[in-house]
Amino acid sequence: MSVGTTKPALIEQGHWLTLRDCKRVLVVAHTVTFAQRLREVFGLLEADLRVQLVFTTPPHAFGAGVGRYLQEMGITTVPWEEALEAEFDLALAAGSRGVHQLRSPVVRVSHGAGHIKPLTDTGSLPPGAERPPGMMSRRHLLHQGRVVPAAIVYAHERDLAELARTCPEALPVAHVLGDPCVDRITAGMPRRADHRRALGIDGGQRLVVVTSTWGPSSTFGRLDSLLPQLLGQLPVDRYRIALLLHPNVYAGHGTWQVRSWLAGCRDRGIAVVPPEADWQTLLIAADWIIGDHGSLTAYGTLTDAALLLTAAPGREVAAHSPAALLTGIAPVVSPGHPLAEQLEYTARMRRPGQYDQVAASLSSAPGQFHQRMRSVLYGLLGLGEPARPPVVAPPPTPLPLTRWEISADLGFAR
């Protein structure tokens, strides 16, 4: 089965197909972020000749770029309207928008490090009720009182306790399978030195990775205060800097606009990593991670990097999330003190096991996501699993940072 040959005609599975009677699985990729997480799931099926994958991109406020991301993998999508008219044996989704309209059982997959952002629309909640994260809410899991997904995938056992409080109707279809990013970062840590060489980090240099989620309280939302410190306070011969922005920043504002806002980085040689690039290798290679309440900062607790938070997120973070735990442990950037001194102080003061509690909160089944996920998928498809263990490949070797440093024409090549 070849992912790259998926065409709209396959919605009507007729006599022109060479492999017939395949189980058909629809991959519903709303955004680049969702597609990146779903890649860990549909990759478990892609080599099976009994399974035909079909891809679609529903309308979404942050959907810009997802079609290009899939196309670069050789994937052709079918129109959402056509997908709604067809029947599939299974559908995979990391978002809830429109999936209740599908004519197939749906597997909802968590994305990100835990469930960070609580609901912003509180109209359906009783007065004074705590805002649950989306993947825990009746709003995102039910439609007209019916549980939509046939299976809901969570990373940690504590998620079931939260679900019992917020949407108990969904408990019978909830599965704790772990987190694929936890497993890949862990698998990639032994190759840290190789990643640093590939990125072009010289022996005497240190790598500072700046991460940002999206929204007003994000690093990017407050970049006007952090950027002068990055541009003017870190000696270029000692520090390399990489900026990792959430794909929703690009989708919301537009790639040209984001690059334009960051044009001042070109004279400093800051690498602005595109949203489709593999971010896990940057975290593994980092000496410091400066970040906000987003997932990448939390995943940084799995690495050897020292962490600095850019701001307190307040009500934008769910109380029981890994991000909330990290807020109570990690030091915070001080705008009134030289950044280089803060970095060195943070490195000296990092204690062994300082972030173990946060790292443990990311997954209660470390190293097991791909095996457990595959069992759920094949069980729903009514097929026996392949007679081999699923491969958990470490993150690939990264491109040099110079590939992503902004030049005067606002391109990524330098």
Secondary structure, 3 states (H helix, E strand, C coil): CCHHHCCHHHHCCCCCCCCCCCEEEEEECCCHHHHHHHHHHHCCCCCCCCEEEEEECCCCCCCCCHHHHHHCCCCCEECHHHHHHCECCEEEECCCCCHHHCECCEEEECCCCCCCCECCCCCCCCCCCCCCEHHHCHHHHEECCEECCCEEEECCCHHHHHHHHHCHHHHHHEEECCCHHHHHHHHHHHHHHHHHHHHCCCCCCEEEEEEECCCCCCCHHHHHHHHHHHHHCCCCCCEEEEEEECHHHHHHHCHHHHHHHCHHHHHCCCEEECCCCCCHHHHHHCCEEEECCCHHHHHHHHCCCEEEECCCCHHHCCCCCHHHHHHCCCCECCCCCCHHHHHHHHHHHCCCCCCHHHHHCCCCCCCCHHHHHHHHHHHHHCCCCCCCCCCCCCCCCCCCHHHHECCCCCCCCC
